[in-house]
Amino acid sequence: MGSVVISLDAELGWGFHDLAEPPSDRVDAGRRGWSVMVELLAEFDVPATWAVVGHLMLDSCDGSHADHPAPDGWFEHERADWANREELRFGPDLVDDMLESDVDHEFASHSFSHVLFGRPETDRDLAVAELERSREIAADWNQSIDSFIYPRNDIGHRDVLAEQGVTAYRGKSPTRDGVRGVFDSTIRDQSMLVEPVVDEHGLVNVPASMFLFGFEGPARTVAESIWEDPMVALARRGIDEAARTDGLFHMWLHPNNLTRERDDKRMRAILSHLERQRSATDLTVETLADVADRIVSPSGFDEQATASWN
């Protein structure tokens, strides 16, 4: 039985707070895109893995985070430029909307403050603090953290994830994004299906298949004018292949990628096609936690799925 996974990096302003010049269109679209995705996923009854930055679940803070071992200046944006922009720093209302949806979404972690785990400046103490603070906040919301999505897919400190009780994470995609990904899939006929593996820490790595907003700007406009939305075409191709071969296709995005109506149209087209294939075949939709349970369960575990990652 083939399956599709959709994961979302839910971060509002935290996805950009370390940048000198954050992209204003995406910064401002975070709340809009979040609400649109909750509504679309509910309309098509599609459960997804929502990886939430823990700070968003707070009601308020003074921006100092004195006990947090982050590098100097890490919270400067919060204290300065965004001190009066609470809509970028906090989102308990949005998290409520996701959790209260009729769809059984998975609540997952995207760290506490969008720390990049693979960078040299992120030492073990900081990684532990990010996970521990996220777990504390999740517990206040009666949530647990089974899955983790690395900020900017910057993978590191997997041992910390295992020690903190995480069971699955989104791994790097074996395929390329953007124009190169379109070429690889359509011209070179490269598969976008992925194989979950159990790493040496006992974590289930569920690699990404494709980033749904990797083909933007003028190239997208030109492609749509002479063909169709390339990301919709690739997503349909991946969904169809998963249904046909009993494989796994894993799409991901940020809610803030939905900056305009044409982005909503892209997601509606993809989810519509997914709905048609679910109705016509045995294709199912899974969360990261579902995949992990299937891989490590006595009936679903495959010794050949175990891999050693350096």
Protein Blocks (a to p, Z undefined) as FASTA:
>chain_A
ZZdddddddekjmlmmmpfbdcfklmmmmmmmmmmmmmmmmmnopacdddddfklmpmbd
ehlommbccdehklmmmmmmmmmmmklmgcfkmmmmmmmpmbdcddddebjnopafkbmk
lcfklmmmmmmmmmmmmmmnopacfbdcdehhiaehklmmmmnopabdcdddfbdehjll
mmmmmmnopafbdcddddfkopacdddfbdcklcgcjllmmmmmmmccfklmmmmmmmmm
mmmnopacdddddfklmmbfklmmmmmmmmmmmmmmmmmmmcdcddfklmmmmmmpmklp
cfklpccdZZ
